[in-house]
């Protein structure tokens, strides 16, 4: 547990390398293979026409030093498109996939002959070809500097591999960098569409915020506390996606990702998500429509759940962002994932319970106008929940049964859809609870429920059948118990 918190503290104060992978005295042992994979767009791809310049490539600048100098040595650097990756390695008689050509495989599998002993097995010629760069050592030679560039010939996911198959090479220590460069910059191809998504969402929140601001100014005498909270969520959304946009732009231009800016964006995101869940919950509890306040018990429960959700959401999102550019222990991610899922379930069940109770109350009391709002909102929530379950199921299916290399260009959609759903729900809340000239009168009044009331009562009612309440309005979230 102490190591986990040390790790979390460490990522707050360091700069994480993105697609410029650093090697700092890292060791590659004999008989081992190290690989990385990233989506790359070829410069010849029609979608890359607007990014004229140098071709997409991977630059290798690594100083390599081996531990044994008694004989010649060899390390191979390979670069393979996903379509060609199947030609790398061969299956032995035991059904095991082998990547190094050894004496026991010589002449028994394709791509492994006596002249190729100590090299990586490439079982067939492919298109595009597997690009290979040999790094040789002569006897008594211990160190070499590798400065080589691989060109991306075809759009797709690429595997970069370091293979040490020759036993006489010994263990190799590496220091330097490997840089993946797309036509548009350093961003991996999987993440590049998120730049446009965050830009459009930022503009969407900005437009919604401007409209909401003008409505608030026009009807400033009629505003409820609830409408201030909606404005706060809209503002947080604009700040969040603006922060993410500039974080990714900087990542694309520099090839590295500052955890300071990433953490700032994550905290904004977690604040907005926590606040918005609380907002949906209090709306479904009837705050601003059926009651001007929450009870002390309700206030404490809602606030407590929101704070706990914020804590787990912040750490989980930081780990997700960090894992995009480096390895994060799976156990650490799972440690925060399950509590977050449980908290989401609590929010959902509580929201469902509160809105169902209020719909029943409004139905019994024949509050048709307010009932219409709650029913419409309930319908939106149910449709959103159904879509969310279907989409999450598809994500699970894709992860388990589909090869990620086949749909790498659309991985961003899995995350992007959730941002769009969230904006849609917020847009619904903003429409249903928008400021108007009758906001306070509508929110703090009850519709006439019978037709046999005295004529005087009817004459004294509002034109729309709304009778004003004479009770004073308590401050929102005052902590006072409801006495109604």
C-alpha beads as a LAMMPS data file, in Angstrom:
LAMMPS data file: protein, C-alpha beads

484 atoms
483 bonds

1 atom types
1 bond types

-500.0 500.0 xlo xhi
-500.0 500.0 ylo yhi
-500.0 500.0 zlo zhi

Masses

1 110.0

Atoms # bond

1 1 1 0.000 0.000 0.000
2 1 1 2.860 2.373 0.801
3 1 1 4.377 1.736 -2.638
4 1 1 1.062 2.642 -4.287
5 1 1 0.838 6.038 -2.565
6 1 1 4.511 6.675 -3.326
7 1 1 3.740 6.012 -6.989
8 1 1 0.754 8.370 -6.953
9 1 1 2.864 11.125 -5.370
10 1 1 5.627 10.553 -7.890
11 1 1 3.446 11.034 -10.970
12 1 1 2.251 14.408 -9.670
13 1 1 5.754 15.894 -9.725
14 1 1 7.320 14.296 -12.786
15 1 1 7.083 14.760 -16.512
16 1 1 6.014 11.593 -18.249
17 1 1 7.495 10.769 -21.620
18 1 1 4.865 10.109 -24.226
19 1 1 5.783 8.734 -27.656
20 1 1 9.389 9.719 -27.070
21 1 1 10.242 6.594 -25.117
22 1 1 13.294 6.991 -22.909
23 1 1 15.789 4.262 -22.084
24 1 1 17.697 4.979 -18.916
25 1 1 20.149 2.128 -18.428
26 1 1 17.430 -0.420 -19.145
27 1 1 18.501 -3.999 -19.725
28 1 1 17.589 -6.412 -22.516
29 1 1 18.539 -9.951 -21.601
30 1 1 19.685 -12.633 -24.051
31 1 1 16.804 -14.570 -25.585
32 1 1 14.294 -11.853 -24.742
33 1 1 12.128 -9.665 -26.937
34 1 1 10.880 -6.171 -26.085
35 1 1 8.186 -4.498 -28.131
36 1 1 5.937 -1.439 -28.266
37 1 1 3.030 -0.723 -30.595
38 1 1 1.428 2.519 -31.771
39 1 1 -0.999 3.504 -34.509
40 1 1 0.738 5.360 -37.332
41 1 1 -0.575 7.203 -40.390
42 1 1 1.473 7.057 -43.567
43 1 1 2.224 10.409 -45.171
44 1 1 0.641 9.086 -48.383
45 1 1 -2.693 8.547 -46.609
46 1 1 -5.288 10.917 -48.205
47 1 1 -6.422 11.946 -44.705
48 1 1 -2.950 13.352 -44.062
49 1 1 -2.839 15.698 -47.073
50 1 1 -3.140 18.801 -44.888
51 1 1 -0.042 17.795 -42.907
52 1 1 2.602 18.217 -45.594
53 1 1 6.153 17.803 -44.417
54 1 1 8.518 15.035 -43.385
55 1 1 7.288 11.435 -43.649
56 1 1 5.885 9.496 -40.704
57 1 1 8.757 7.690 -39.040
58 1 1 10.324 6.194 -35.946
59 1 1 13.719 7.573 -34.923
60 1 1 16.050 5.376 -32.902
61 1 1 18.839 7.082 -30.982
62 1 1 20.108 4.613 -28.415
63 1 1 23.510 3.917 -26.877
64 1 1 23.880 0.153 -26.328
65 1 1 26.469 -1.507 -24.117
66 1 1 26.768 -5.268 -23.676
67 1 1 28.038 -7.224 -20.682
68 1 1 30.098 -9.853 -22.565
69 1 1 32.879 -9.090 -25.070
70 1 1 34.376 -12.579 -25.524
71 1 1 32.785 -13.082 -28.957
72 1 1 30.860 -11.299 -31.656
73 1 1 27.388 -10.068 -30.720
74 1 1 24.160 -9.100 -32.446
75 1 1 20.986 -7.260 -31.521
76 1 1 18.207 -6.725 -34.040
77 1 1 15.801 -3.802 -34.268
78 1 1 12.613 -4.699 -36.150
79 1 1 9.707 -2.576 -37.334
80 1 1 6.571 -4.375 -38.529
81 1 1 3.106 -3.345 -39.712
82 1 1 0.335 -5.311 -38.016
83 1 1 -0.443 -7.032 -41.343
84 1 1 3.129 -8.373 -41.375
85 1 1 3.414 -9.177 -37.685
86 1 1 2.111 -12.721 -38.199
87 1 1 5.246 -13.553 -40.212
88 1 1 7.400 -12.836 -37.170
89 1 1 8.253 -16.034 -35.323
90 1 1 7.259 -19.651 -35.905
91 1 1 5.450 -22.442 -34.072
92 1 1 7.583 -25.404 -32.947
93 1 1 6.544 -29.056 -32.676
94 1 1 5.072 -28.444 -29.214
95 1 1 2.786 -25.722 -30.501
96 1 1 4.799 -22.961 -28.832
97 1 1 5.473 -19.690 -30.630
98 1 1 9.239 -19.124 -30.917
99 1 1 10.875 -15.901 -32.066
100 1 1 14.580 -16.751 -32.067
101 1 1 16.292 -19.061 -34.554
102 1 1 18.130 -21.671 -32.457
103 1 1 19.891 -24.932 -33.275
104 1 1 16.908 -27.088 -32.299
105 1 1 14.740 -25.191 -34.831
106 1 1 17.301 -24.982 -37.626
107 1 1 15.862 -26.472 -40.816
108 1 1 12.607 -27.421 -39.086
109 1 1 10.681 -24.153 -39.426
110 1 1 10.569 -21.580 -42.159
111 1 1 12.890 -18.630 -41.658
112 1 1 15.350 -20.552 -39.467
113 1 1 18.379 -22.007 -41.229
114 1 1 21.933 -22.592 -40.122
115 1 1 23.056 -19.288 -41.618
116 1 1 20.370 -17.478 -39.604
117 1 1 21.175 -18.893 -36.162
118 1 1 21.034 -16.215 -33.488
119 1 1 18.613 -14.002 -35.421
120 1 1 14.878 -13.316 -35.209
121 1 1 12.661 -15.670 -37.213
122 1 1 10.841 -14.093 -40.153
123 1 1 8.908 -16.967 -41.667
124 1 1 7.760 -15.354 -44.903
125 1 1 8.065 -12.301 -47.112
126 1 1 5.254 -9.847 -46.446
127 1 1 3.857 -6.599 -47.807
128 1 1 4.758 -4.276 -46.276
129 1 1 8.021 -5.968 -45.412
130 1 1 9.296 -6.282 -41.853
131 1 1 12.029 -3.658 -41.681
132 1 1 15.141 -4.908 -39.883
133 1 1 18.246 -3.124 -38.665
134 1 1 21.126 -5.232 -37.312
135 1 1 23.286 -3.897 -34.493
136 1 1 26.541 -5.935 -34.542
137 1 1 29.410 -6.083 -32.039
138 1 1 32.863 -7.361 -32.874
139 1 1 34.846 -9.405 -30.398
140 1 1 36.158 -7.207 -27.533
141 1 1 33.765 -4.440 -28.583
142 1 1 31.370 -3.430 -25.812
143 1 1 29.423 -0.352 -26.920
144 1 1 27.730 0.952 -30.071
145 1 1 25.498 3.911 -30.818
146 1 1 22.412 3.240 -32.929
147 1 1 21.047 6.121 -34.990
148 1 1 18.477 4.797 -37.412
149 1 1 15.115 5.818 -38.890
150 1 1 12.249 3.550 -39.905
151 1 1 9.777 4.974 -42.449
152 1 1 6.053 4.305 -42.149
153 1 1 4.974 3.002 -45.543
154 1 1 1.345 2.094 -44.805
155 1 1 -1.239 3.365 -42.328
156 1 1 -1.791 0.932 -39.489
157 1 1 -0.561 -0.212 -36.130
158 1 1 3.169 -0.807 -35.988
159 1 1 5.243 -2.999 -33.711
160 1 1 8.712 -1.829 -32.745
161 1 1 10.816 -4.730 -31.450
162 1 1 14.242 -5.204 -29.924
163 1 1 15.412 -8.802 -30.254
164 1 1 18.513 -10.339 -28.667
165 1 1 18.789 -13.940 -29.880
166 1 1 22.561 -14.545 -30.091
167 1 1 23.805 -16.021 -26.804
168 1 1 27.323 -14.600 -27.175
169 1 1 25.926 -11.050 -27.139
170 1 1 25.245 -11.083 -23.419
171 1 1 22.853 -8.750 -21.682
172 1 1 22.572 -5.293 -23.265
173 1 1 22.094 -2.015 -21.378
174 1 1 20.364 0.753 -23.343
175 1 1 20.331 4.533 -22.906
176 1 1 18.616 6.928 -25.300
177 1 1 15.234 7.524 -26.930
178 1 1 12.872 6.085 -29.520
179 1 1 10.583 8.699 -31.088
180 1 1 7.356 7.911 -32.928
181 1 1 6.407 10.765 -35.269
182 1 1 3.147 10.879 -37.227
183 1 1 2.514 13.381 -40.061
184 1 1 0.541 15.568 -37.631
185 1 1 3.015 15.331 -34.758
186 1 1 3.929 13.102 -31.842
187 1 1 0.451 11.987 -30.788
188 1 1 -0.254 8.285 -31.295
189 1 1 -2.761 7.674 -34.066
190 1 1 -5.174 6.201 -31.501
191 1 1 -5.383 9.504 -29.595
192 1 1 -5.239 12.094 -32.371
193 1 1 -9.050 12.250 -33.035
194 1 1 -9.552 13.248 -29.381
195 1 1 -8.010 16.642 -30.162
196 1 1 -10.933 17.510 -32.447
197 1 1 -13.461 15.958 -30.053
198 1 1 -12.235 18.063 -27.121
199 1 1 -12.180 21.155 -29.305
200 1 1 -15.795 20.701 -30.425
201 1 1 -16.988 19.851 -26.911
202 1 1 -15.233 22.933 -25.561
203 1 1 -17.036 25.070 -28.147
204 1 1 -20.314 23.290 -27.359
205 1 1 -20.019 24.074 -23.642
206 1 1 -19.000 27.641 -24.474
207 1 1 -22.099 28.149 -26.639
208 1 1 -24.360 26.554 -24.004
209 1 1 -22.756 28.724 -21.319
210 1 1 -23.320 31.921 -23.311
211 1 1 -26.990 31.067 -23.918
212 1 1 -27.494 30.155 -20.244
213 1 1 -25.729 33.335 -19.108
214 1 1 -28.001 35.560 -21.210
215 1 1 -31.097 33.725 -19.945
216 1 1 -29.886 34.247 -16.371
217 1 1 -29.341 37.959 -17.026
218 1 1 -32.766 38.344 -18.652
219 1 1 -34.575 36.610 -15.779
220 1 1 -32.192 37.423 -12.931
221 1 1 -35.091 38.219 -10.580
222 1 1 -36.580 34.782 -11.106
223 1 1 -33.486 32.601 -10.692
224 1 1 -33.357 29.582 -8.401
225 1 1 -30.216 28.263 -6.729
226 1 1 -30.526 25.181 -8.911
227 1 1 -29.960 27.278 -12.014
228 1 1 -26.740 28.699 -10.586
229 1 1 -25.535 25.123 -10.068
230 1 1 -26.361 24.236 -13.669
231 1 1 -24.301 27.235 -14.781
232 1 1 -21.413 26.033 -12.600
233 1 1 -21.468 22.596 -14.263
234 1 1 -21.495 24.205 -17.719
235 1 1 -18.495 26.350 -16.774
236 1 1 -16.632 23.318 -15.413
237 1 1 -17.329 21.477 -18.653
238 1 1 -15.892 24.313 -20.727
239 1 1 -12.774 24.534 -18.539
240 1 1 -12.343 20.761 -18.544
241 1 1 -12.381 20.276 -22.301
242 1 1 -10.312 23.389 -22.915
243 1 1 -7.672 21.978 -20.535
244 1 1 -7.758 18.579 -22.245
245 1 1 -7.513 20.198 -25.674
246 1 1 -4.379 22.172 -24.830
247 1 1 -2.898 19.194 -22.981
248 1 1 -3.176 17.066 -26.114
249 1 1 -1.968 19.877 -28.382
250 1 1 1.140 20.231 -26.220
251 1 1 1.570 16.445 -26.219
252 1 1 1.361 16.433 -30.027
253 1 1 3.900 19.229 -30.439
254 1 1 6.504 18.111 -27.897
255 1 1 6.140 14.346 -27.700
256 1 1 6.024 14.430 -23.908
257 1 1 3.247 14.959 -21.438
258 1 1 3.512 17.113 -18.355
259 1 1 1.694 15.462 -15.492
260 1 1 1.095 18.915 -14.002
261 1 1 -1.193 19.949 -16.869
262 1 1 -2.667 16.464 -17.157
263 1 1 -3.450 16.363 -13.439
264 1 1 -5.093 19.789 -13.674
265 1 1 -7.329 18.560 -16.508
266 1 1 -8.131 15.363 -14.596
267 1 1 -9.110 17.295 -11.457
268 1 1 -11.395 19.538 -13.504
269 1 1 -12.947 16.465 -15.090
270 1 1 -13.459 14.729 -11.742
271 1 1 -14.910 17.882 -10.189
272 1 1 -17.397 18.260 -13.037
273 1 1 -18.395 14.594 -12.985
274 1 1 -18.885 14.596 -9.218
275 1 1 -20.779 17.888 -9.216
276 1 1 -22.951 16.833 -12.130
277 1 1 -23.913 13.539 -10.501
278 1 1 -24.900 15.455 -7.406
279 1 1 -26.858 17.883 -9.602
280 1 1 -28.834 15.105 -11.307
281 1 1 -29.523 13.528 -7.920
282 1 1 -30.865 16.703 -6.264
283 1 1 -32.943 17.474 -9.358
284 1 1 -34.543 14.048 -9.086
285 1 1 -35.097 14.695 -5.366
286 1 1 -37.297 17.606 -6.411
287 1 1 -34.919 20.385 -5.386
288 1 1 -36.005 23.656 -7.007
289 1 1 -39.303 22.208 -8.212
290 1 1 -40.957 20.419 -5.298
291 1 1 -38.893 21.705 -2.391
292 1 1 -36.694 24.795 -1.909
293 1 1 -34.294 22.995 0.461
294 1 1 -32.806 19.657 1.347
295 1 1 -33.054 18.232 4.838
296 1 1 -29.931 17.967 6.988
297 1 1 -29.823 14.224 6.429
298 1 1 -30.203 14.530 2.667
299 1 1 -27.588 17.272 2.495
300 1 1 -24.996 15.247 4.406
301 1 1 -25.581 12.077 2.402
302 1 1 -25.428 13.828 -0.966
303 1 1 -22.338 15.844 -0.031
304 1 1 -20.564 12.816 1.428
305 1 1 -21.227 10.661 -1.633
306 1 1 -20.036 13.451 -3.927
307 1 1 -16.766 13.917 -2.024
308 1 1 -15.997 10.185 -1.950
309 1 1 -16.764 9.926 -5.670
310 1 1 -14.456 12.860 -6.412
311 1 1 -11.573 11.218 -4.529
312 1 1 -11.773 7.864 -6.318
313 1 1 -12.546 9.441 -9.688
314 1 1 -9.508 11.743 -9.521
315 1 1 -7.022 8.977 -8.768
316 1 1 -8.556 6.588 -11.310
317 1 1 -8.511 9.182 -14.109
318 1 1 -4.894 10.095 -13.360
319 1 1 -3.928 6.435 -13.631
320 1 1 -5.797 6.111 -16.941
321 1 1 -4.047 9.172 -18.385
322 1 1 -0.697 7.940 -17.107
323 1 1 -1.243 4.491 -18.619
324 1 1 -1.613 6.037 -22.093
325 1 1 2.096 6.769 -22.146
326 1 1 3.655 4.231 -19.802
327 1 1 2.947 1.011 -17.957
328 1 1 0.755 1.082 -14.872
329 1 1 0.396 -2.002 -12.675
330 1 1 -3.021 -3.532 -13.367
331 1 1 -3.696 -4.154 -9.660
332 1 1 -3.432 -0.428 -8.910
333 1 1 -5.954 0.447 -11.614
334 1 1 -8.386 -2.255 -10.463
335 1 1 -8.047 -1.084 -6.846
336 1 1 -9.720 2.205 -7.806
337 1 1 -11.949 0.914 -10.625
338 1 1 -14.297 -1.271 -8.562
339 1 1 -15.068 1.333 -5.860
340 1 1 -15.758 3.874 -8.620
341 1 1 -18.148 1.464 -10.347
342 1 1 -19.874 0.819 -7.011
343 1 1 -20.287 4.556 -6.386
344 1 1 -21.751 5.032 -9.872
345 1 1 -24.240 2.260 -9.093
346 1 1 -25.215 3.950 -5.819
347 1 1 -25.800 7.236 -7.643
348 1 1 -27.895 5.533 -10.313
349 1 1 -30.073 3.568 -7.866
350 1 1 -30.584 6.611 -5.649
351 1 1 -31.518 8.775 -8.646
352 1 1 -33.946 6.120 -9.873
353 1 1 -35.551 5.827 -6.442
354 1 1 -35.971 9.581 -5.955
355 1 1 -37.414 10.320 -9.376
356 1 1 -39.831 7.374 -9.100
357 1 1 -41.081 8.592 -5.701
358 1 1 -41.601 12.121 -7.014
359 1 1 -43.378 10.958 -10.157
360 1 1 -45.760 8.956 -7.987
361 1 1 -46.293 11.972 -5.708
362 1 1 -47.028 14.295 -8.620
363 1 1 -49.363 11.753 -10.194
364 1 1 -51.396 11.357 -7.008
365 1 1 -51.608 15.121 -6.550
366 1 1 -52.398 15.715 -10.238
367 1 1 -49.539 18.171 -10.733
368 1 1 -49.648 17.709 -14.499
369 1 1 -47.145 20.396 -15.539
370 1 1 -44.432 19.327 -13.109
371 1 1 -45.197 15.671 -13.756
372 1 1 -44.537 16.229 -17.444
373 1 1 -41.062 17.582 -16.705
374 1 1 -40.163 14.696 -14.416
375 1 1 -41.520 12.105 -16.836
376 1 1 -39.555 13.610 -19.712
377 1 1 -36.411 13.642 -17.602
378 1 1 -37.079 10.072 -16.440
379 1 1 -37.418 8.994 -20.083
380 1 1 -34.105 10.646 -20.973
381 1 1 -32.361 8.948 -18.040
382 1 1 -33.795 5.535 -18.921
383 1 1 -32.844 5.820 -22.594
384 1 1 -29.379 6.997 -21.589
385 1 1 -29.013 4.097 -19.162
386 1 1 -30.091 1.553 -21.798
387 1 1 -27.686 2.982 -24.348
388 1 1 -24.889 3.072 -21.757
389 1 1 -25.395 -0.602 -20.876
390 1 1 -25.413 -1.570 -24.557
391 1 1 -22.327 0.496 -25.280
392 1 1 -20.452 -0.859 -22.245
393 1 1 -21.387 -4.417 -23.298
394 1 1 -20.047 -3.748 -26.782
395 1 1 -16.810 -2.431 -25.270
396 1 1 -16.432 -5.591 -23.209
397 1 1 -17.188 -7.737 -26.251
398 1 1 -14.634 -5.826 -28.321
399 1 1 -11.964 -6.196 -25.641
400 1 1 -12.519 -9.931 -25.232
401 1 1 -13.435 -11.209 -28.680
402 1 1 -11.940 -8.706 -31.134
403 1 1 -8.338 -7.916 -31.980
404 1 1 -7.576 -4.347 -30.947
405 1 1 -5.135 -4.026 -33.851
406 1 1 -8.091 -4.299 -36.251
407 1 1 -9.966 -1.280 -34.869
408 1 1 -7.184 0.873 -33.424
409 1 1 -8.350 3.927 -35.410
410 1 1 -11.676 3.851 -33.543
411 1 1 -10.469 3.166 -30.003
412 1 1 -11.033 6.841 -29.190
413 1 1 -14.764 6.357 -29.851
414 1 1 -15.083 4.107 -26.785
415 1 1 -14.124 6.993 -24.542
416 1 1 -15.546 9.761 -26.720
417 1 1 -19.114 8.423 -26.641
418 1 1 -19.273 8.864 -22.860
419 1 1 -18.336 12.551 -23.184
420 1 1 -21.081 13.037 -25.778
421 1 1 -23.704 11.219 -23.651
422 1 1 -22.814 13.385 -20.675
423 1 1 -23.191 16.582 -22.717
424 1 1 -26.569 15.360 -23.995
425 1 1 -27.887 14.747 -20.458
426 1 1 -26.648 18.164 -19.301
427 1 1 -28.299 19.747 -22.329
428 1 1 -31.562 18.070 -21.331
429 1 1 -31.343 19.407 -17.775
430 1 1 -30.543 22.876 -19.086
431 1 1 -33.587 22.797 -21.391
432 1 1 -36.058 21.466 -18.828
433 1 1 -34.914 23.795 -16.030
434 1 1 -34.043 26.857 -18.117
435 1 1 -34.657 30.317 -16.604
436 1 1 -37.909 32.009 -17.550
437 1 1 -40.208 34.805 -16.400
438 1 1 -42.295 32.331 -14.361
439 1 1 -39.483 30.271 -12.823
440 1 1 -40.075 31.075 -9.135
441 1 1 -43.840 31.184 -9.428
442 1 1 -43.837 27.852 -11.205
443 1 1 -41.344 26.144 -8.923
444 1 1 -42.963 27.244 -5.658
445 1 1 -46.611 26.752 -6.567
446 1 1 -49.097 23.938 -6.864
447 1 1 -51.500 23.301 -9.701
448 1 1 -55.227 23.145 -8.829
449 1 1 -56.185 19.489 -8.634
450 1 1 -59.992 19.544 -8.449
451 1 1 -62.768 20.954 -10.583
452 1 1 -65.322 21.488 -7.810
453 1 1 -63.511 24.232 -5.972
454 1 1 -65.311 27.474 -5.151
455 1 1 -65.559 29.892 -8.028
456 1 1 -63.801 32.515 -5.932
457 1 1 -60.821 30.217 -5.590
458 1 1 -60.723 29.691 -9.301
459 1 1 -60.973 33.374 -9.971
460 1 1 -58.063 34.020 -7.626
461 1 1 -55.895 31.404 -9.269
462 1 1 -53.202 32.257 -11.803
463 1 1 -54.242 32.132 -15.461
464 1 1 -52.383 28.845 -16.004
465 1 1 -54.122 27.122 -13.123
466 1 1 -51.231 27.736 -10.725
467 1 1 -51.864 28.878 -7.182
468 1 1 -48.978 30.642 -5.478
469 1 1 -47.705 29.400 -2.152
470 1 1 -47.471 31.795 0.736
471 1 1 -44.668 30.028 2.577
472 1 1 -41.308 31.838 2.706
473 1 1 -38.461 30.409 0.661
474 1 1 -35.602 28.922 2.697
475 1 1 -32.024 29.227 1.476
476 1 1 -30.905 26.378 -0.739
477 1 1 -28.827 23.714 1.008
478 1 1 -29.371 25.539 4.275
479 1 1 -29.381 22.304 6.194
480 1 1 -32.859 23.049 7.612
481 1 1 -35.335 20.214 7.866
482 1 1 -38.363 20.311 5.597
483 1 1 -41.496 20.992 7.579
484 1 1 -43.874 20.671 4.615

Bonds

1 1 1 2
2 1 2 3
3 1 3 4
4 1 4 5
5 1 5 6
6 1 6 7
7 1 7 8
8 1 8 9
9 1 9 10
10 1 10 11
11 1 11 12
12 1 12 13
13 1 13 14
14 1 14 15
15 1 15 16
16 1 16 17
17 1 17 18
18 1 18 19
19 1 19 20
20 1 20 21
21 1 21 22
22 1 22 23
23 1 23 24
24 1 24 25
25 1 25 26
26 1 26 27
27 1 27 28
28 1 28 29
29 1 29 30
30 1 30 31
31 1 31 32
32 1 32 33
33 1 33 34
34 1 34 35
35 1 35 36
36 1 36 37
37 1 37 38
38 1 38 39
39 1 39 40
40 1 40 41
41 1 41 42
42 1 42 43
43 1 43 44
44 1 44 45
45 1 45 46
46 1 46 47
47 1 47 48
48 1 48 49
49 1 49 50
50 1 50 51
51 1 51 52
52 1 52 53
53 1 53 54
54 1 54 55
55 1 55 56
56 1 56 57
57 1 57 58
58 1 58 59
59 1 59 60
60 1 60 61
61 1 61 62
62 1 62 63
63 1 63 64
64 1 64 65
65 1 65 66
66 1 66 67
67 1 67 68
68 1 68 69
69 1 69 70
70 1 70 71
71 1 71 72
72 1 72 73
73 1 73 74
74 1 74 75
75 1 75 76
76 1 76 77
77 1 77 78
78 1 78 79
79 1 79 80
80 1 80 81
81 1 81 82
82 1 82 83
83 1 83 84
84 1 84 85
85 1 85 86
86 1 86 87
87 1 87 88
88 1 88 89
89 1 89 90
90 1 90 91
91 1 91 92
92 1 92 93
93 1 93 94
94 1 94 95
95 1 95 96
96 1 96 97
97 1 97 98
98 1 98 99
99 1 99 100
100 1 100 101
101 1 101 102
102 1 102 103
103 1 103 104
104 1 104 105
105 1 105 106
106 1 106 107
107 1 107 108
108 1 108 109
109 1 109 110
110 1 110 111
111 1 111 112
112 1 112 113
113 1 113 114
114 1 114 115
115 1 115 116
116 1 116 117
117 1 117 118
118 1 118 119
119 1 119 120
120 1 120 121
121 1 121 122
122 1 122 123
123 1 123 124
124 1 124 125
125 1 125 126
126 1 126 127
127 1 127 128
128 1 128 129
129 1 129 130
130 1 130 131
131 1 131 132
132 1 132 133
133 1 133 134
134 1 134 135
135 1 135 136
136 1 136 137
137 1 137 138
138 1 138 139
139 1 139 140
140 1 140 141
141 1 141 142
142 1 142 143
143 1 143 144
144 1 144 145
145 1 145 146
146 1 146 147
147 1 147 148
148 1 148 149
149 1 149 150
150 1 150 151
151 1 151 152
152 1 152 153
153 1 153 154
154 1 154 155
155 1 155 156
156 1 156 157
157 1 157 158
158 1 158 159
159 1 159 160
160 1 160 161
161 1 161 162
162 1 162 163
163 1 163 164
164 1 164 165
165 1 165 166
166 1 166 167
167 1 167 168
168 1 168 169
169 1 169 170
170 1 170 171
171 1 171 172
172 1 172 173
173 1 173 174
174 1 174 175
175 1 175 176
176 1 176 177
177 1 177 178
178 1 178 179
179 1 179 180
180 1 180 181
181 1 181 182
182 1 182 183
183 1 183 184
184 1 184 185
185 1 185 186
186 1 186 187
187 1 187 188
188 1 188 189
189 1 189 190
190 1 190 191
191 1 191 192
192 1 192 193
193 1 193 194
194 1 194 195
195 1 195 196
196 1 196 197
197 1 197 198
198 1 198 199
199 1 199 200
200 1 200 201
201 1 201 202
202 1 202 203
203 1 203 204
204 1 204 205
205 1 205 206
206 1 206 207
207 1 207 208
208 1 208 209
209 1 209 210
210 1 210 211
211 1 211 212
212 1 212 213
213 1 213 214
214 1 214 215
215 1 215 216
216 1 216 217
217 1 217 218
218 1 218 219
219 1 219 220
220 1 220 221
221 1 221 222
222 1 222 223
223 1 223 224
224 1 224 225
225 1 225 226
226 1 226 227
227 1 227 228
228 1 228 229
229 1 229 230
230 1 230 231
231 1 231 232
232 1 232 233
233 1 233 234
234 1 234 235
235 1 235 236
236 1 236 237
237 1 237 238
238 1 238 239
239 1 239 240
240 1 240 241
241 1 241 242
242 1 242 243
243 1 243 244
244 1 244 245
245 1 245 246
246 1 246 247
247 1 247 248
248 1 248 249
249 1 249 250
250 1 250 251
251 1 251 252
252 1 252 253
253 1 253 254
254 1 254 255
255 1 255 256
256 1 256 257
257 1 257 258
258 1 258 259
259 1 259 260
260 1 260 261
261 1 261 262
262 1 262 263
263 1 263 264
264 1 264 265
265 1 265 266
266 1 266 267
267 1 267 268
268 1 268 269
269 1 269 270
270 1 270 271
271 1 271 272
272 1 272 273
273 1 273 274
274 1 274 275
275 1 275 276
276 1 276 277
277 1 277 278
278 1 278 279
279 1 279 280
280 1 280 281
281 1 281 282
282 1 282 283
283 1 283 284
284 1 284 285
285 1 285 286
286 1 286 287
287 1 287 288
288 1 288 289
289 1 289 290
290 1 290 291
291 1 291 292
292 1 292 293
293 1 293 294
294 1 294 295
295 1 295 296
296 1 296 297
297 1 297 298
298 1 298 299
299 1 299 300
300 1 300 301
301 1 301 302
302 1 302 303
303 1 303 304
304 1 304 305
305 1 305 306
306 1 306 307
307 1 307 308
308 1 308 309
309 1 309 310
310 1 310 311
311 1 311 312
312 1 312 313
313 1 313 314
314 1 314 315
315 1 315 316
316 1 316 317
317 1 317 318
318 1 318 319
319 1 319 320
320 1 320 321
321 1 321 322
322 1 322 323
323 1 323 324
324 1 324 325
325 1 325 326
326 1 326 327
327 1 327 328
328 1 328 329
329 1 329 330
330 1 330 331
331 1 331 332
332 1 332 333
333 1 333 334
334 1 334 335
335 1 335 336
336 1 336 337
337 1 337 338
338 1 338 339
339 1 339 340
340 1 340 341
341 1 341 342
342 1 342 343
343 1 343 344
344 1 344 345
345 1 345 346
346 1 346 347
347 1 347 348
348 1 348 349
349 1 349 350
350 1 350 351
351 1 351 352
352 1 352 353
353 1 353 354
354 1 354 355
355 1 355 356
356 1 356 357
357 1 357 358
358 1 358 359
359 1 359 360
360 1 360 361
361 1 361 362
362 1 362 363
363 1 363 364
364 1 364 365
365 1 365 366
366 1 366 367
367 1 367 368
368 1 368 369
369 1 369 370
370 1 370 371
371 1 371 372
372 1 372 373
373 1 373 374
374 1 374 375
375 1 375 376
376 1 376 377
377 1 377 378
378 1 378 379
379 1 379 380
380 1 380 381
381 1 381 382
382 1 382 383
383 1 383 384
384 1 384 385
385 1 385 386
386 1 386 387
387 1 387 388
388 1 388 389
389 1 389 390
390 1 390 391
391 1 391 392
392 1 392 393
393 1 393 394
394 1 394 395
395 1 395 396
396 1 396 397
397 1 397 398
398 1 398 399
399 1 399 400
400 1 400 401
401 1 401 402
402 1 402 403
403 1 403 404
404 1 404 405
405 1 405 406
406 1 406 407
407 1 407 408
408 1 408 409
409 1 409 410
410 1 410 411
411 1 411 412
412 1 412 413
413 1 413 414
414 1 414 415
415 1 415 416
416 1 416 417
417 1 417 418
418 1 418 419
419 1 419 420
420 1 420 421
421 1 421 422
422 1 422 423
423 1 423 424
424 1 424 425
425 1 425 426
426 1 426 427
427 1 427 428
428 1 428 429
429 1 429 430
430 1 430 431
431 1 431 432
432 1 432 433
433 1 433 434
434 1 434 435
435 1 435 436
436 1 436 437
437 1 437 438
438 1 438 439
439 1 439 440
440 1 440 441
441 1 441 442
442 1 442 443
443 1 443 444
444 1 444 445
445 1 445 446
446 1 446 447
447 1 447 448
448 1 448 449
449 1 449 450
450 1 450 451
451 1 451 452
452 1 452 453
453 1 453 454
454 1 454 455
455 1 455 456
456 1 456 457
457 1 457 458
458 1 458 459
459 1 459 460
460 1 460 461
461 1 461 462
462 1 462 463
463 1 463 464
464 1 464 465
465 1 465 466
466 1 466 467
467 1 467 468
468 1 468 469
469 1 469 470
470 1 470 471
471 1 471 472
472 1 472 473
473 1 473 474
474 1 474 475
475 1 475 476
476 1 476 477
477 1 477 478
478 1 478 479
479 1 479 480
480 1 480 481
481 1 481 482
482 1 482 483
483 1 483 484
